[in-house]
Amino acid sequence: NVISSLVDEEHLYTTDLLQQVDPQLVDIDLSQQSEVTVTLSNDVYIRQGASLSIHKSGPLGFLVADDSTVIRKILKDLIASLNATVVGEAITGREAISQYKKLAPDVVVMDLSMPDMTGLDAIAAILEFNPRANIIVLSGSNFPETRKEAFELGAKMFIPKPFDLERVHGAIHSLLKS
């Protein structure tokens, strides 16, 4: 149960080392995973084939999770223009998870840089609670690796900050129609 040699760094980011220590600890089937295809349209990244899984009539309920009061206000106005309502707001990742479980919103708009917990961790927790949750990421962390991780977790859309309201309105509206 001891590894007798120094391991190359590239093996530290895979399950190879754990497999060597105890093969029973590894139960991952990567053959089931497929690459997520993302398209860029009007400065908004959209998961190919994404649609919002909504099964109700009436206005959609949004949870807005962002630590910026200004961004939350802008998003509330944008959501109102989509004939939807903001059913809750969160300032931290933990608060977003709690609000999601309590309010069961149709759509979550999640910032990635928040106090106490990253938005990616909050997304993972929400999707663990409800794998069909509709997540739209809104973030200033517009790095390819960050976008990839958000989409692999299950996000449907990634909107980089700063953003153009009309383009975001059109992108979310197109996702709602699909």
PyMOL commands that set and color helices and strands:
alter all, ss='L'
color gray80, all
select helices_A, chain A and resi 9-13+16-21+23-25+30-32+69-81+93-103+119-129+144-153+165-177
alter helices_A, ss='H'
color red, helices_A
select strands_A, chain A and resi 38-41+44-47+61-65+85-90+107-110+134-139+157-160
alter strands_A, ss='S'
color yellow, strands_A
deselect
rebuild
show_as cartoon
